[in-house]
Amino acid sequence: MDVIIKTENVTKIFNPGMSDEVKAITDVSIEIKRGEIVVLKGPSGSGKTTLLSLIGCITRPTEGRVIVNGKDVAKLPERFLTGIRQKTFGFVFQQFNLIRCISVIDCSEVINQ
């Protein structure tokens, strides 16, 4: 089976060096193969959303590598990450990030341009 998502020793620290520094995840390594079903389970604040944000190219790791479809995405410029997010991932956020003044039809017209 092909490995489609892999993290190697990934750490994410928010506000490093500050008084409100948070080590969200430390030294996480996973492999997800094509066709596998994976569940992230844990209490609130355990790093599930942070790990998904790293895998989904929404945030960058403080340390380590994130590999999606064979590409190390952790250090890619934002212009490349946008394309990877569009072609590879679908997101359902915990909080609704809707733009109230735009309809679904308006959004689809913008996307299809």
MDTraj code that builds the backbone (N, CA, C; nanometers):
import mdtraj as md
import numpy as np

residues = "MET ASP VAL ILE ILE LYS THR GLU ASN VAL THR LYS ILE PHE ASN PRO GLY MET SER ASP GLU VAL LYS ALA ILE THR ASP VAL SER ILE GLU ILE LYS ARG GLY GLU ILE VAL VAL LEU LYS GLY PRO SER GLY SER GLY LYS THR THR LEU LEU SER LEU ILE GLY CYS ILE THR ARG PRO THR GLU GLY ARG VAL ILE VAL ASN GLY LYS ASP VAL ALA LYS LEU PRO GLU ARG PHE LEU THR GLY ILE ARG GLN LYS THR PHE GLY PHE VAL PHE GLN GLN PHE ASN LEU ILE ARG CYS ILE SER VAL ILE ASP CYS SER GLU VAL ILE ASN GLN".split()
xyz = np.array([
    [0.0843, -0.1200, 0.0000],
    [0.0000, 0.0000, 0.0000],
    [0.0877, 0.1250, 0.0000],
    [0.0432, 0.2263, -0.0733],
    [0.1144, 0.3536, -0.0782],
    [0.0945, 0.4310, 0.0515],
    [0.2024, 0.4905, 0.1010],
    [0.1919, 0.5828, 0.2142],
    [0.1526, 0.7182, 0.1565],
    [0.0373, 0.7706, 0.1991],
    [-0.0093, 0.8985, 0.1446],
    [0.0165, 1.0144, 0.2401],
    [0.0232, 0.9852, 0.3699],
    [0.0529, 1.0877, 0.4698],
    [0.1523, 1.0303, 0.5695],
    [0.2543, 1.1094, 0.5956],
    [0.3562, 1.0657, 0.6902],
    [0.4076, 1.1871, 0.7666],
    [0.4220, 1.1725, 0.8967],
    [0.4898, 1.2745, 0.9756],
    [0.6105, 1.2096, 1.0402],
    [0.7171, 1.2857, 1.0483],
    [0.8395, 1.2370, 1.1109],
    [0.8826, 1.3338, 1.2197],
    [0.8726, 1.2894, 1.3437],
    [0.9181, 1.3667, 1.4596],
    [0.8651, 1.5102, 1.4593],
    [0.7358, 1.5236, 1.4362],
    [0.6742, 1.6555, 1.4255],
    [0.6445, 1.7123, 1.5644],
    [0.6851, 1.8372, 1.5809],
    [0.6574, 1.9129, 1.7022],
    [0.5960, 2.0457, 1.6598],
    [0.4961, 2.0904, 1.7342],
    [0.4376, 2.2227, 1.7090],
    [0.4302, 2.2972, 1.8412],
    [0.4982, 2.4121, 1.8445],
    [0.4967, 2.4985, 1.9616],
    [0.4358, 2.6310, 1.9184],
    [0.3314, 2.6728, 1.9874],
    [0.2715, 2.8032, 1.9623],
    [0.3363, 2.9039, 2.0557],
    [0.3664, 3.0220, 2.0041],
    [0.4298, 3.1303, 2.0798],
    [0.5610, 3.0868, 2.1463],
    [0.6525, 3.0284, 2.0686],
    [0.7774, 2.9798, 2.1293],
    [0.8565, 3.0916, 2.1973],
    [0.9063, 3.0596, 2.3164],
    [0.9865, 3.1539, 2.3919],
    [0.9075, 3.2594, 2.4674],
    [0.7769, 3.2595, 2.4528],
    [0.6917, 3.3587, 2.5189],
    [0.6371, 3.2999, 2.6494],
    [0.5824, 3.3865, 2.7325],
    [0.5278, 3.3397, 2.8604],
    [0.4053, 3.2495, 2.8403],
    [0.3374, 3.2651, 2.7251],
    [0.2197, 3.1821, 2.6976],
    [0.2506, 3.0695, 2.5974],
    [0.3767, 3.0260, 2.5926],
    [0.4179, 2.9171, 2.5025],
    [0.3357, 2.7913, 2.5297],
    [0.2950, 2.7252, 2.4215],
    [0.2180, 2.6010, 2.4323],
    [0.2826, 2.4966, 2.3414],
    [0.3218, 2.3839, 2.3992],
    [0.3697, 2.2709, 2.3199],
    [0.2471, 2.1855, 2.2877],
    [0.1959, 2.2046, 2.1674],
    [0.0712, 2.1380, 2.1292],
    [0.0936, 1.9900, 2.1006],
    [0.1982, 1.9578, 2.0254],
    [0.2361, 1.8181, 2.0019],
    [0.3887, 1.8097, 2.0034],
    [0.4393, 1.6956, 2.0442],
    [0.5838, 1.6772, 2.0550],
    [0.6236, 1.5437, 1.9943],
    [0.7120, 1.5486, 1.8940],
    [0.7768, 1.4297, 1.8392],
    [0.6774, 1.3232, 1.7897],
    [0.5809, 1.3660, 1.7083],
    [0.4780, 1.2745, 1.6575],
    [0.5202, 1.2200, 1.5209],
    [0.5193, 1.0888, 1.5086],
    [0.5483, 1.0215, 1.3814],
    [0.4345, 0.9259, 1.3504],
    [0.3766, 0.9399, 1.2311],
    [0.2682, 0.8506, 1.1879],
    [0.2861, 0.8178, 1.0402],
    [0.2224, 0.7119, 0.9977],
    [0.2121, 0.6770, 0.8555],
    [0.0689, 0.6363, 0.8278],
    [0.0126, 0.6948, 0.7249],
    [-0.1226, 0.6578, 0.6829],
    [-0.1139, 0.6114, 0.5387],
    [-0.1605, 0.4897, 0.5160],
    [-0.1539, 0.4305, 0.3825],
    [-0.2874, 0.4472, 0.3108],
    [-0.2795, 0.4517, 0.1791],
    [-0.3992, 0.4638, 0.0953],
    [-0.4993, 0.3552, 0.1346],
    [-0.6232, 0.3951, 0.1543],
    [-0.7298, 0.3014, 0.1879],
    [-0.7491, 0.2782, 0.3368],
    [-0.6555, 0.3222, 0.4189],
    [-0.6706, 0.3054, 0.5632],
    [-0.7718, 0.4045, 0.6186],
    [-0.8384, 0.3633, 0.7231],
    [-0.9250, 0.4535, 0.7982],
    [-0.8562, 0.4763, 0.9317],
    [-0.8348, 0.6029, 0.9636],
    [-0.7611, 0.6397, 1.0836],
    [-0.8478, 0.7282, 1.1714],
    [-0.8435, 0.7028, 1.3016],
    [-0.9182, 0.7834, 1.3978],
    [-0.8181, 0.8484, 1.4931],
    [-0.8317, 0.9788, 1.5114],
    [-0.7544, 1.0490, 1.6136],
    [-0.8457, 1.0661, 1.7337],
    [-0.8052, 1.0093, 1.8453],
    [-0.8899, 1.0096, 1.9635],
    [-0.8092, 1.0611, 2.0817],
    [-0.8720, 1.1434, 2.1621],
    [-0.8058, 1.1941, 2.2813],
    [-0.8861, 1.3065, 2.3417],
    [-0.8490, 1.3453, 2.4623],
    [-0.9221, 1.4521, 2.5297],
    [-0.8985, 1.5875, 2.4646],
    [-0.9845, 1.6810, 2.4975],
    [-0.9692, 1.8176, 2.4500],
    [-0.8316, 1.8694, 2.4890],
    [-0.7634, 1.9318, 2.3915],
    [-0.6315, 1.9869, 2.4190],
    [-0.5167, 1.8902, 2.4003],
    [-0.5452, 1.7705, 2.3483],
    [-0.4387, 1.6709, 2.3335],
    [-0.3604, 1.6834, 2.2032],
    [-0.4021, 1.7725, 2.1116],
    [-0.3267, 1.7965, 1.9895],
    [-0.3864, 1.7410, 1.8619],
    [-0.5083, 1.6890, 1.8673],
    [-0.5708, 1.6298, 1.7487],
    [-0.5872, 1.7329, 1.6369],
    [-0.6449, 1.8465, 1.6687],
    [-0.6676, 1.9505, 1.5684],
    [-0.5360, 2.0064, 1.5175],
    [-0.4388, 2.0218, 1.6053],
    [-0.3075, 2.0709, 1.5633],
    [-0.2448, 1.9746, 1.4636],
    [-0.2500, 1.8454, 1.4909],
    [-0.1931, 1.7467, 1.3989],
    [-0.2643, 1.7509, 1.2642],
    [-0.3962, 1.7603, 1.2645],
    [-0.4705, 1.7677, 1.1389],
    [-0.4385, 1.8966, 1.0627],
    [-0.4176, 2.0058, 1.1339],
    [-0.3806, 2.1317, 1.0692],
    [-0.2427, 2.1226, 1.0045],
    [-0.1524, 2.0503, 1.0663],
    [-0.0197, 2.0303, 1.0081],
    [-0.0276, 1.9415, 0.8849],
    [-0.0989, 1.8314, 0.8953],
    [-0.1138, 1.7389, 0.7825],
    [-0.1852, 1.8083, 0.6661],
    [-0.2851, 1.8916, 0.6974],
    [-0.3635, 1.9595, 0.5950],
    [-0.3002, 2.0862, 0.5412],
    [-0.1765, 2.1116, 0.5779],
    [-0.1005, 2.2269, 0.5259],
    [-0.1608, 2.3610, 0.5667],
    [-0.2305, 2.3642, 0.6796],
    [-0.2863, 2.4891, 0.7299],
    [-0.1836, 2.5597, 0.8183],
    [-0.1104, 2.4835, 0.8972],
    [-0.0024, 2.5384, 0.9792],
    [0.1253, 2.4609, 0.9500],
    [0.2367, 2.5153, 0.9966],
    [0.3676, 2.4532, 0.9737],
    [0.4230, 2.4011, 1.1057],
    [0.4963, 2.2917, 1.1000],
    [0.5552, 2.2399, 1.2242],
    [0.6711, 2.3278, 1.2720],
    [0.6935, 2.3273, 1.4008],
    [0.8104, 2.3930, 1.4576],
    [0.9346, 2.3094, 1.4254],
    [0.9177, 2.1783, 1.4311],
    [1.0242, 2.0830, 1.3961],
    [0.9610, 1.9630, 1.3268],
    [1.0422, 1.8910, 1.2509],
    [0.9983, 1.7672, 1.1885],
    [0.9528, 1.7858, 1.0450],
    [0.9074, 1.6744, 0.9882],
    [0.8659, 1.6727, 0.8479],
    [0.7221, 1.6244, 0.8359],
    [0.6496, 1.6842, 0.7412],
    [0.5145, 1.6411, 0.7050],
    [0.5196, 1.6079, 0.5572],
    [0.4897, 1.4835, 0.5244],
    [0.4997, 1.4371, 0.3861],
    [0.3603, 1.3968, 0.3384],
    [0.3155, 1.4609, 0.2303],
    [0.1841, 1.4342, 0.1719],
    [0.2062, 1.3897, 0.0282],
    [0.1610, 1.2699, -0.0037],
    [0.1786, 1.2135, -0.1383],
    [0.3238, 1.2232, -0.1860],
    [0.4163, 1.1940, -0.0956],
    [0.5576, 1.1912, -0.1307],
    [0.6291, 1.3245, -0.1281],
    [0.5567, 1.4348, -0.1020],
    [0.6182, 1.5678, -0.0980],
    [0.6312, 1.6150, 0.0457],
    [0.7498, 1.6634, 0.0814],
    [0.7694, 1.7231, 0.2129],
    [0.7106, 1.8629, 0.2077],
    [0.5931, 1.8806, 0.2679],
    [0.5199, 2.0065, 0.2574],
    [0.5552, 2.1064, 0.3674],
    [0.6314, 2.0637, 0.4667],
    [0.6579, 2.1483, 0.5835],
    [0.7287, 2.2781, 0.5480],
    [0.8109, 2.2760, 0.4468],
    [0.8887, 2.3948, 0.4144],
    [0.8540, 2.4548, 0.2776],
    [0.7497, 2.4055, 0.2149],
    [0.7102, 2.4607, 0.0852],
    [0.6549, 2.6021, 0.1002],
    [0.6770, 2.6878, 0.0011],
    [0.6167, 2.8215, 0.0037],
    [0.4639, 2.8130, -0.0011],
    [0.3986, 2.9131, 0.0525],
    [0.2525, 2.9153, 0.0607],
    [0.1868, 2.8961, -0.0758],
    [0.2444, 2.9522, -0.1813],
    [0.1806, 2.9410, -0.3137],
    [0.1671, 2.7955, -0.3583],
    [0.2556, 2.7079, -0.3133],
    [0.2453, 2.5656, -0.3462],
    [0.1465, 2.4945, -0.2532],
    [0.1397, 2.5388, -0.1286],
    [0.0493, 2.4755, -0.0323],
    [-0.0963, 2.4979, -0.0693],
    [-0.1270, 2.6118, -0.1259],
    [-0.2641, 2.6403, -0.1678],
    [-0.3126, 2.5346, -0.2667],
    [-0.2318, 2.5026, -0.3653],
    [-0.2684, 2.4010, -0.4640],
    [-0.2836, 2.2630, -0.4028],
    [-0.1953, 2.2283, -0.3100],
    [-0.2039, 2.0982, -0.2431],
    [-0.3332, 2.0896, -0.1626],
    [-0.3663, 2.1960, -0.0900],
    [-0.4918, 2.1967, -0.0124],
    [-0.6127, 2.1826, -0.1042],
    [-0.6131, 2.2526, -0.2171],
    [-0.7276, 2.2481, -0.3084],
    [-0.7468, 2.1098, -0.3688],
    [-0.6380, 2.0427, -0.4031],
    [-0.6473, 1.9159, -0.4752],
    [-0.6507, 1.7933, -0.3850],
    [-0.6101, 1.8076, -0.2582],
    [-0.5882, 1.6902, -0.1748],
    [-0.6833, 1.6776, -0.0573],
    [-0.7230, 1.7899, 0.0017],
    [-0.7954, 1.7846, 0.1288],
    [-0.9316, 1.8493, 0.1212],
    [-1.0199, 1.8019, 0.2084],
    [-1.1474, 1.8672, 0.2352],
    [-1.1529, 1.8917, 0.3845],
    [-1.1985, 2.0074, 0.4254],
    [-1.1989, 2.0438, 0.5664],
    [-1.3398, 2.0721, 0.6147],
    [-1.3695, 2.0238, 0.7342],
    [-1.4892, 2.0616, 0.8072],
    [-1.4385, 2.1134, 0.9410],
    [-1.4497, 2.2442, 0.9617],
    [-1.3938, 2.3070, 1.0801],
    [-1.4877, 2.2957, 1.1993],
    [-1.4287, 2.2999, 1.3191],
    [-1.5084, 2.2965, 1.4412],
    [-1.5981, 2.4197, 1.4509],
    [-1.5427, 2.5357, 1.4192],
    [-1.6209, 2.6584, 1.4146],
    [-1.6526, 2.6865, 1.2684],
    [-1.7711, 2.7368, 1.2437],
    [-1.8095, 2.7669, 1.1072],
    [-1.7353, 2.8921, 1.0611],
    [-1.6619, 2.8797, 0.9531],
    [-1.5877, 2.9917, 0.8966],
    [-1.6575, 3.0376, 0.7686],
    [-1.7801, 3.0800, 0.7848],
    [-1.8600, 3.1200, 0.6695],
    [-1.8513, 3.2697, 0.6472],
    [-1.8656, 3.3093, 0.5239],
    [-1.8725, 3.4508, 0.4887],
    [-2.0194, 3.4808, 0.4662],
    [-2.0774, 3.5545, 0.5553],
    [-2.2231, 3.5743, 0.5558],
    [-2.2769, 3.6441, 0.4311],
    [-2.1959, 3.7272, 0.3653],
    [-2.2465, 3.8045, 0.2525],
    [-2.2300, 3.7328, 0.1182],
    [-2.1808, 3.6088, 0.1193],
    [-2.1601, 3.5344, -0.0058],
    [-2.2431, 3.4061, -0.0014],
    [-2.3155, 3.3813, -0.1088],
    [-2.3948, 3.2587, -0.1166],
    [-2.3089, 3.1440, -0.1700],
    [-2.3603, 3.0236, -0.1606],
    [-2.2917, 2.9063, -0.2146],
    [-2.2716, 2.9221, -0.3652],
    [-2.3698, 2.9756, -0.4330],
    [-2.3597, 2.9965, -0.5786],
    [-2.2478, 3.0945, -0.6097],
    [-2.2380, 3.2051, -0.5328],
    [-2.1300, 3.3013, -0.5535],
    [-1.9943, 3.2358, -0.5350],
    [-1.9827, 3.1526, -0.4320],
    [-1.8546, 3.0831, -0.4059],
    [-1.8182, 2.9903, -0.5196],
    [-1.9133, 2.9141, -0.5707],
    [-1.8847, 2.8199, -0.6779],
    [-1.8423, 2.8935, -0.8055],
    [-1.9003, 3.0107, -0.8285],
    [-1.8603, 3.0894, -0.9459],
    [-1.7165, 3.1366, -0.9338],
    [-1.6758, 3.1762, -0.8140],
    [-1.5378, 3.2215, -0.7909],
    [-1.4410, 3.1053, -0.8075],
    [-1.4739, 2.9892, -0.7533],
    [-1.3874, 2.8718, -0.7615],
    [-1.3707, 2.8254, -0.9060],
    [-1.4778, 2.8310, -0.9846],
    [-1.4734, 2.7800, -1.1218],
    [-1.4153, 2.8781, -1.2231],
    [-1.3715, 2.9943, -1.1797],
    [-1.3129, 3.0918, -1.2733],
    [-1.1727, 3.0540, -1.3107],
])
top = md.Topology()
chain = top.add_chain()
for i, resn in enumerate(residues, 1):
    res = top.add_residue(resn, chain, resSeq=i)
    for name in ("N", "CA", "C"):
        top.add_atom(name, md.element.get_by_symbol(name[0]), res)
traj = md.Trajectory(xyz[None], top)
